[in-house]
């Protein structure tokens, strides 16, 4: 059915390929020849220039003294004649001590005291409150002002405040405090913490002691004593921050007209002050060298207190009756007062009595430049410079015919102190002067407005704050003459301290 068979191949030539090959043409193109060139540039020359002063003409020594080329008649002969005498006198002056300690002041003399700010709290002024105390923060930029009353009357229930102004703040508003701490009673004392700017201690008319923490926005009251058997029952006239035995910790020392000085520690967790030491003053335990009658009974009403910056065991006390006492924190003598109901037994700290003042003592301040010197002031209008080693005053300065409410030594000038007076003036005295007249006087506001308090700025020595009974606080700038210590000033202070009282 199937068989192999060979057939011839059949080829068919492509007509299309031939037609395409016949239609093809060849073409060629090329860009024109590219021409390249190389070029360089370089400075072709250098130029140097020099300048020099013209040769100076050598002048004849005989013509040196003449500006016009001719000598005044006899000048050269005169200078040659006195040359030996002048040299001899100059050599004598070089060995003289007549001008030791003299420092030339090439600056123009400026006003001794200039006014910077007048701080006011309208709310306090509307209530007729007085500025009772001022205190600078440890940074020297914030001033704390306590408001209360310094006149007579029953104002135990009158509300008050503590106002703070930051003087370094841009856009200071003198009539609007940066912070106002409302207080349920009149504030009689205020003291800023020596290391923590946010802490402020205050004493109230009702006897309470309060510590505020200005960094707490909701409730700034950090701790308070409250009303207990341990607390004061009379107005607290002064408060201080006192270093405790543990390094870096501080307690609050308070004194009142009830005759007690109390030392408190702050318990922030419980919000209260804890009494750790109590000191009581009664007439029969005052040293006998200068006993005097005390008005109102045997209790010695404390109106002024000062701490010694040199001896942590020593403090000074002034009383309503004019007593001035040197006291010791380490005294172990029990006070002759009842201790029933009290957590701490009071001790009698008085170890030495000074000659009494002529009236109530309003202020005491220890010298920051001499361990034995302090100043006291009160209703007799005198500022008395005293020594811890002598009963009688070394020096008495008549500051005012009225009261002196506060006296304070300058933190930079050993011989300078300031006093706030009843007529409204703040008098600044310089004991280096021959005359005991004021070296500077601050009078701010209407006459008759009492200058109730003052405070030097320990960081910026040229600033002084002064509070007044019209509710204002003046910030003043002191001149360099009142703030810059002189070379022989410490020696003069030592001479005052070593003199024997008449």
C-alpha positions as CSV (number, residue, x, y, z in Angstrom):
1,X,0.0,0.0,0.0
2,X,2.9,2.4,0.8
3,X,6.1,2.6,-1.1
4,X,9.3,4.9,-1.2
5,X,9.5,7.3,-4.0
6,X,12.1,10.1,-4.7
7,X,10.8,13.3,-6.2
8,X,12.8,16.3,-7.6
9,X,12.9,19.4,-5.5
10,X,11.1,22.5,-6.5
11,X,12.7,26.0,-5.7
12,X,10.8,29.3,-6.0
13,X,12.9,32.4,-6.1
14,X,11.8,35.5,-4.0
15,X,10.7,38.3,-6.2
16,X,10.3,40.6,-3.2
17,X,14.0,40.3,-2.0
18,X,15.2,41.3,-5.4
19,X,13.0,44.3,-5.6
20,X,14.2,45.5,-2.2
21,X,17.8,45.1,-3.1
22,X,17.4,47.1,-6.1
23,X,15.8,50.0,-4.1
24,X,18.6,50.3,-1.5
25,X,21.1,53.2,-1.6
26,X,24.2,54.0,0.6
27,X,24.6,57.3,2.4
28,X,27.3,58.6,4.9
29,X,27.7,61.8,7.1
30,X,30.4,63.2,9.6
31,X,30.7,66.3,11.9
32,X,33.1,69.0,11.0
33,X,36.6,68.7,12.5
34,X,36.7,69.9,16.1
35,X,39.2,72.7,16.8
36,X,40.8,72.9,20.3
37,X,43.0,75.6,21.7
38,X,44.9,76.0,25.0
39,X,45.4,79.4,26.8
40,X,46.9,80.5,30.2
41,X,47.0,83.7,32.3
42,X,49.6,84.9,34.9
43,X,50.5,88.1,36.6
44,X,53.1,89.8,34.7
45,X,54.8,92.0,37.3
46,X,55.1,92.8,41.0
47,X,55.1,96.1,42.7
48,X,56.4,96.9,46.2
49,X,55.8,100.1,48.2
50,X,57.5,101.3,51.5
51,X,56.9,104.3,53.7
52,X,59.1,105.8,56.4
53,X,59.1,108.8,58.6
54,X,61.4,111.6,57.6
55,X,64.7,111.8,59.5
56,X,64.2,113.9,62.7
57,X,66.3,116.8,63.2
58,X,68.6,116.4,66.2
59,X,67.5,119.1,68.7
60,X,69.9,121.0,70.8
61,X,69.3,120.1,74.5
62,X,69.4,123.8,75.3
63,X,66.3,124.3,73.1
64,X,64.3,121.5,74.6
65,X,62.5,123.8,77.0
66,X,61.6,126.2,74.4
67,X,58.6,125.8,72.2
68,X,59.4,128.6,69.8
69,X,63.1,128.2,69.5
70,X,64.1,130.8,72.1
71,X,64.4,130.2,75.9
72,X,62.5,132.4,78.4
73,X,65.1,134.5,80.1
74,X,66.9,132.7,82.9
75,X,64.9,129.4,82.7
76,X,67.8,127.1,82.0
77,X,69.9,128.7,84.7
78,X,67.0,128.4,87.2
79,X,66.5,124.7,86.5
80,X,70.2,124.0,86.8
81,X,70.3,125.9,90.1
82,X,67.3,124.0,91.7
83,X,68.0,120.6,90.2
84,X,70.0,119.2,93.2
85,X,67.4,120.5,95.7
86,X,64.5,119.0,93.8
87,X,66.1,115.6,93.5
88,X,66.9,115.7,97.3
89,X,63.3,116.5,98.1
90,X,61.9,113.8,95.8
91,X,64.1,111.2,97.4
92,X,62.9,112.3,100.8
93,X,59.3,112.0,99.7
94,X,59.9,108.5,98.4
95,X,60.8,107.4,101.9
96,X,57.8,109.2,103.5
97,X,54.6,107.5,104.7
98,X,52.5,110.7,104.7
99,X,50.3,109.4,101.8
100,X,50.1,105.8,102.8
101,X,46.6,104.5,102.1
102,X,45.8,107.4,99.8
103,X,44.0,106.4,96.6
104,X,43.3,109.0,94.0
105,X,39.8,109.1,92.6
106,X,40.0,110.3,89.0
107,X,36.3,109.9,88.4
108,X,33.9,112.8,88.7
109,X,32.3,113.1,92.1
110,X,28.8,111.7,92.0
111,X,25.9,112.1,94.3
112,X,26.3,110.1,97.5
113,X,22.9,108.4,97.2
114,X,20.6,108.2,94.1
115,X,17.1,106.9,93.9
116,X,16.4,103.9,91.7
117,X,12.8,102.5,92.5
118,X,9.8,103.2,94.7
119,X,8.0,99.9,95.2
120,X,4.4,100.0,96.3
121,X,1.5,97.5,96.7
122,X,-1.7,99.4,96.2
123,X,-3.8,96.8,98.1
124,X,-1.6,97.2,101.2
125,X,-1.6,100.9,101.0
126,X,-5.4,101.0,100.8
127,X,-5.5,99.2,104.1
128,X,-3.1,101.7,105.6
129,X,-0.5,99.0,106.2
130,X,3.1,99.9,107.0
131,X,6.3,98.2,105.7
132,X,7.5,96.5,108.9
133,X,10.6,94.6,107.5
134,X,12.6,94.1,104.3
135,X,15.0,91.3,103.4
136,X,17.1,90.6,100.3
137,X,17.3,87.1,98.8
138,X,20.6,85.3,98.8
139,X,21.0,86.1,95.1
140,X,20.6,89.8,95.7
141,X,18.0,90.2,93.0
142,X,14.7,89.8,95.0
143,X,13.5,92.1,97.8
144,X,10.9,90.7,100.2
145,X,8.7,93.3,102.0
146,X,6.5,92.5,105.0
147,X,3.4,94.6,105.7
148,X,1.8,95.2,109.1
149,X,1.4,98.1,111.5
150,X,3.9,100.0,113.7
151,X,1.4,102.3,115.4
152,X,-0.9,101.7,118.4
153,X,-4.2,100.0,118.1
154,X,-5.9,96.6,118.1
155,X,-5.0,95.1,114.8
156,X,-4.5,91.5,115.7
157,X,-7.2,90.3,113.2
158,X,-6.1,92.5,110.3
159,X,-5.0,90.6,107.3
160,X,-1.6,91.4,105.7
161,X,0.9,90.2,103.1
162,X,4.5,89.7,102.1
163,X,5.3,91.1,98.6
164,X,8.3,90.2,96.4
165,X,9.9,92.2,93.6
166,X,12.6,90.8,91.3
167,X,14.7,93.9,90.5
168,X,16.6,92.0,87.7
169,X,13.4,91.3,85.9
170,X,13.0,93.0,82.6
171,X,10.0,95.3,82.7
172,X,9.9,95.8,86.5
173,X,6.5,97.1,87.6
174,X,7.1,99.1,90.8
175,X,3.4,99.1,91.7
176,X,2.7,95.5,90.9
177,X,4.7,92.9,93.0
178,X,5.9,89.7,91.2
179,X,4.4,87.7,94.0
180,X,2.0,88.4,96.9
181,X,1.9,86.0,99.9
182,X,-1.4,86.6,101.7
183,X,-1.2,86.3,105.5
184,X,-4.1,86.1,108.0
185,X,-2.3,88.4,110.5
186,X,0.1,91.4,110.5
187,X,3.7,90.5,109.6
188,X,6.2,91.8,112.0
189,X,9.4,90.2,110.7
190,X,10.8,88.6,107.5
191,X,14.1,86.9,106.6
192,X,15.2,85.3,103.3
193,X,17.1,82.0,103.4
194,X,20.9,82.4,103.1
195,X,21.2,79.6,100.5
196,X,17.8,78.8,99.0
197,X,16.2,81.8,97.2
198,X,12.7,80.3,97.4
199,X,12.5,80.0,101.2
200,X,11.3,82.9,103.4
201,X,10.7,82.9,107.1
202,X,8.3,85.3,108.7
203,X,7.1,86.3,112.2
204,X,3.5,87.4,112.8
205,X,1.9,89.7,115.3
206,X,-0.2,86.8,116.8
207,X,3.0,84.9,117.7
208,X,3.2,82.5,114.8
209,X,6.3,81.7,112.8
210,X,5.8,80.8,109.1
211,X,8.1,79.5,106.4
212,X,7.0,80.1,102.8
213,X,8.3,78.3,99.7
214,X,7.7,80.6,96.7
215,X,8.3,77.8,94.2
216,X,5.1,76.2,95.3
217,X,2.3,77.8,93.3
218,X,-0.7,76.2,95.0
219,X,0.1,76.6,98.7
220,X,3.3,78.5,99.4
221,X,3.1,77.8,103.2
222,X,5.8,75.2,103.8
223,X,5.5,75.0,107.6
224,X,4.2,77.0,110.5
225,X,4.2,76.8,114.3
226,X,0.5,77.2,114.9
227,X,-0.9,78.1,118.3
228,X,0.4,75.7,120.9
229,X,2.1,75.7,124.3
230,X,5.5,75.8,122.6
231,X,4.7,78.8,120.3
232,X,5.0,82.5,121.1
233,X,2.0,84.3,122.6
234,X,3.3,87.8,121.8
235,X,4.3,89.5,118.6
236,X,7.4,88.0,116.9
237,X,9.8,90.9,116.3
238,X,12.6,89.1,114.6
239,X,13.4,85.8,112.8
240,X,16.7,84.5,111.6
241,X,17.9,81.4,109.7
242,X,20.5,79.6,111.9
243,X,22.9,76.9,110.7
244,X,22.3,73.6,112.5
245,X,24.8,70.9,113.5
246,X,24.2,68.9,110.3
247,X,25.9,70.6,107.4
248,X,23.7,72.4,105.0
249,X,20.6,72.4,107.3
250,X,19.1,75.6,108.8
251,X,16.7,76.3,111.6
252,X,14.6,79.4,112.3
253,X,15.3,81.5,115.4
254,X,12.5,83.7,116.6
255,X,12.2,86.2,119.4
256,X,9.1,87.9,120.8
257,X,8.1,90.4,123.5
258,X,6.9,87.5,125.6
259,X,10.5,87.1,126.8
260,X,11.4,84.0,124.9
261,X,13.8,83.1,122.0
262,X,12.9,79.9,120.3
263,X,14.8,77.7,117.8
264,X,12.7,75.7,115.3
265,X,13.4,73.1,112.6
266,X,11.3,72.8,109.5
267,X,9.3,69.6,108.9
268,X,8.0,70.1,105.3
269,X,6.3,66.6,105.3
270,X,4.1,67.5,108.2
271,X,3.9,71.2,107.3
272,X,4.9,72.3,110.8
273,X,7.7,73.8,112.8
274,X,9.4,71.6,115.5
275,X,10.8,73.3,118.6
276,X,14.3,72.1,119.4
277,X,15.5,74.7,121.9
278,X,13.9,77.4,124.0
279,X,15.5,80.4,125.9
280,X,13.6,82.5,128.5
281,X,14.6,85.8,130.0
282,X,13.5,86.7,133.5
283,X,14.7,89.6,135.7
284,X,16.1,87.5,138.5
285,X,18.4,85.6,136.1
286,X,19.9,88.6,134.4
287,X,23.6,89.1,135.4
288,X,23.7,91.4,138.4
289,X,26.3,93.8,137.1
290,X,23.7,96.2,135.6
291,X,20.4,95.2,137.0
292,X,17.5,97.6,136.4
293,X,13.8,97.7,137.0
294,X,11.8,96.1,134.2
295,X,8.4,97.4,133.4
296,X,5.5,95.1,133.6
297,X,6.9,92.4,135.9
298,X,9.8,90.0,136.0
299,X,9.7,89.0,132.3
300,X,12.2,90.6,130.1
301,X,10.4,91.5,126.8
302,X,12.7,90.8,123.9
303,X,12.4,93.5,121.2
304,X,15.7,93.1,119.3
305,X,18.0,90.1,118.6
306,X,21.3,89.8,116.7
307,X,23.5,86.8,115.8
308,X,27.3,86.9,115.9
309,X,28.8,86.1,112.5
310,X,32.0,85.2,114.2
311,X,30.9,82.9,117.0
312,X,27.9,80.6,116.4
313,X,27.3,80.2,120.1
314,X,26.8,84.0,120.8
315,X,23.7,86.0,120.3
316,X,22.6,89.4,121.6
317,X,19.3,90.5,123.0
318,X,17.7,93.9,123.6
319,X,14.6,94.5,125.7
320,X,11.6,96.8,126.2
321,X,13.2,98.1,129.4
322,X,16.5,99.0,127.7
323,X,18.5,95.9,128.7
324,X,21.3,94.7,126.5
325,X,22.4,91.1,127.1
326,X,25.1,88.8,125.7
327,X,23.8,85.3,125.5
328,X,25.0,81.8,124.8
329,X,23.2,79.1,122.9
330,X,25.0,76.4,124.9
331,X,23.8,77.6,128.3
332,X,22.4,74.7,130.4
333,X,21.0,76.8,133.2
334,X,17.2,76.1,133.5
335,X,15.1,79.2,133.3
336,X,13.0,80.2,136.2
337,X,9.7,79.8,134.4
338,X,7.1,77.1,134.3
339,X,7.7,74.4,131.6
340,X,4.4,72.7,132.2
341,X,2.8,71.5,128.9
342,X,5.9,72.4,126.8
343,X,7.9,69.9,124.9
344,X,11.3,71.7,125.6
345,X,12.5,73.0,128.9
346,X,13.5,76.7,128.6
347,X,17.1,77.7,129.5
348,X,18.5,81.0,130.8
349,X,21.1,82.1,128.2
350,X,22.2,85.5,129.5
351,X,25.9,85.6,130.5
352,X,26.7,89.3,130.5
353,X,24.9,92.6,130.8
354,X,25.8,95.9,129.1
355,X,25.0,99.3,130.5
356,X,21.2,99.7,129.7
357,X,20.0,102.0,127.0
358,X,17.8,105.0,127.7
359,X,14.7,103.3,126.4
360,X,13.4,100.3,124.5
361,X,16.0,98.8,122.2
362,X,14.7,98.5,118.7
363,X,17.7,97.1,116.8
364,X,21.0,95.4,117.3
365,X,23.5,94.5,114.6
366,X,27.0,92.8,114.8
367,X,29.8,94.2,112.8
368,X,30.8,91.9,109.8
369,X,34.4,93.1,110.1
370,X,35.2,92.8,113.8
371,X,34.2,90.0,116.1
372,X,33.7,92.2,119.2
373,X,31.9,95.2,117.8
374,X,28.1,95.7,117.5
375,X,25.7,98.6,117.2
376,X,22.4,99.2,119.0
377,X,19.6,101.7,118.6
378,X,16.3,102.5,120.1
379,X,13.9,105.2,121.3
380,X,16.6,107.5,122.7
381,X,17.6,108.5,119.2
382,X,21.2,107.2,119.6
383,X,23.3,104.6,117.8
384,X,25.8,103.2,120.2
385,X,28.8,101.3,119.0
386,X,29.7,98.7,121.7
387,X,32.2,96.0,122.4
388,X,31.3,92.5,123.6
389,X,34.1,92.9,126.2
390,X,33.0,96.1,127.8
391,X,29.8,97.1,129.6
392,X,29.8,100.8,128.5
393,X,29.4,102.0,124.9
394,X,32.6,103.0,123.0
395,X,30.9,105.6,120.9
396,X,27.4,107.2,120.8
397,X,26.1,109.0,117.7
398,X,23.1,111.2,117.9
399,X,21.1,110.1,114.9
400,X,17.7,111.7,115.6
401,X,15.7,113.5,118.2
402,X,13.1,110.8,117.7
403,X,13.2,107.0,117.6
404,X,15.7,105.0,115.7
405,X,13.9,101.9,114.3
406,X,16.8,100.0,112.8
407,X,20.6,100.2,112.5
408,X,22.8,98.1,110.2
409,X,26.5,97.9,109.4
410,X,27.5,98.2,105.7
411,X,28.6,94.8,104.3
412,X,31.5,96.4,102.4
413,X,32.7,99.4,104.4
414,X,33.8,98.6,108.0
415,X,33.2,102.1,109.3
416,X,29.9,102.8,107.6
417,X,26.4,102.1,109.1
418,X,22.9,103.3,108.3
419,X,20.0,104.1,110.6
420,X,16.2,104.3,109.9
421,X,14.6,107.1,112.0
422,X,11.2,108.2,113.2
423,X,11.1,111.4,111.2
424,X,11.4,109.4,108.0
425,X,15.1,109.9,107.2
426,X,17.7,107.1,106.6
427,X,21.0,108.5,107.9
428,X,24.3,107.0,106.6
429,X,27.3,107.6,108.9
430,X,31.0,107.2,108.1
431,X,33.2,106.9,111.2
432,X,36.3,107.5,109.1
433,X,35.3,111.2,108.9
434,X,36.4,113.6,111.5
435,X,32.8,114.9,111.9
436,X,30.0,112.6,113.1
437,X,27.6,114.2,110.8
438,X,25.8,112.0,108.2
439,X,27.8,111.2,105.1
440,X,24.5,110.7,103.3
441,X,20.8,111.2,103.9
442,X,17.8,109.5,102.3
443,X,14.5,111.3,102.4
444,X,11.8,109.8,100.3
445,X,8.1,110.7,100.4
446,X,6.1,113.1,102.5
447,X,7.6,114.5,105.7
448,X,6.5,112.7,108.9
449,X,6.4,109.3,107.2
450,X,8.5,107.0,109.5
451,X,11.4,105.1,108.0
452,X,10.6,101.7,109.7
453,X,13.3,99.4,108.4
454,X,16.3,99.1,106.0
455,X,18.5,96.4,104.5
456,X,21.9,96.5,102.7
457,X,22.2,94.1,99.8
458,X,25.0,91.7,100.6
459,X,25.5,90.7,97.0
460,X,25.3,94.1,95.3
461,X,26.8,96.4,97.9
462,X,25.7,99.5,96.2
463,X,22.0,98.8,96.8
464,X,20.1,99.8,100.0
465,X,16.4,99.2,100.6
466,X,14.3,101.3,103.0
467,X,10.7,100.7,104.1
468,X,8.4,103.4,105.2
469,X,5.1,103.8,107.1
470,X,3.3,104.9,104.0
471,X,3.6,101.4,102.6
472,X,6.4,102.2,100.1
473,X,9.9,100.7,99.8
474,X,12.7,102.8,98.3
475,X,15.6,101.2,96.5
476,X,18.7,103.4,96.5
477,X,22.1,103.3,94.9
478,X,25.1,104.3,97.1
479,X,28.1,105.9,95.6
480,X,31.5,104.2,95.5
481,X,32.7,106.5,98.4
482,X,30.2,104.7,100.7
483,X,30.8,101.2,99.4
484,X,34.5,100.8,98.5
485,X,36.7,99.9,101.5
486,X,39.8,102.0,102.1
487,X,43.2,100.5,102.8
488,X,43.5,101.8,106.4
489,X,39.8,101.4,107.3
490,X,40.2,98.0,109.1
491,X,43.0,99.5,111.2
492,X,40.7,102.4,112.2
493,X,38.0,99.9,113.2
494,X,40.5,98.0,115.3
495,X,41.5,101.2,117.1
496,X,37.8,101.9,118.0
497,X,37.4,98.3,119.3
498,X,40.5,98.5,121.4
499,X,39.8,101.8,123.1
500,X,38.5,101.8,126.7
501,X,35.0,103.2,127.2
502,X,34.9,106.3,129.3
